[in-house]
Amino acid sequence: MTLPLATALDITATGIGAGIRCNKTPFLGGQGRNALLINNAAVGGSGVVKIQGNPSNSATAPASGDSGWTDIVSLTATSPLEQEIVLPNWIRVNVTTLGTGTVTIMLEGVQ
């Protein structure tokens, strides 16, 4: 089972994606569960795409400036295309440094 985080994300502009709640099996965040973070290609140029998590238990996504958002992993041109991460309650994609091209990022559930 997969959960898309970003499809054809343009990394030629910075920006914060919407928070996605990890509340369905096998993506139950905040319970020590892991998932594979998969991107279809390396981040182009000198771009940096951060995968960020928030521990909020709220049914509503935390605001983009909420202090609970922390970096889980930073994706760059040299990052592995698959990485295992511990799931937070909320997850989002944040392009923090301009790059080139697009990237598709998803989670694959680990049973």
C-alpha positions, 0 to 999 in steps of 0.5 A: 500500500502506498500513500502519495506525498507529492506527485510531480512536485516542481522543485524550481520554487520553494514552498510547503506542502499540505500536511497529510495525516498518518492515521490509517493502517499501515500508516499509523503515525505516532505509534513507532511504525515505520514506512519506506519513503520513496522518491522516483528520482534524485532531487535535481541540481542543488535542491533540498526537499525536506520531509517534515513531521508533526506529533499533533493528535489534532484531526486538523492539520497543524498550521504551516508555522506550527513549532511542532514541525520538525525535519525527518529527512532532507532529500538532495541529489545524493540521497538514496531513493528509498529510506526507512522513516518512523511515521509521525502523526502528520507529514508534509513535503517542504521545498526549502532550496531551489533545484531543477525538475520535478520529483514524485515522493510516496510512502510505502507501508511496512507491515 
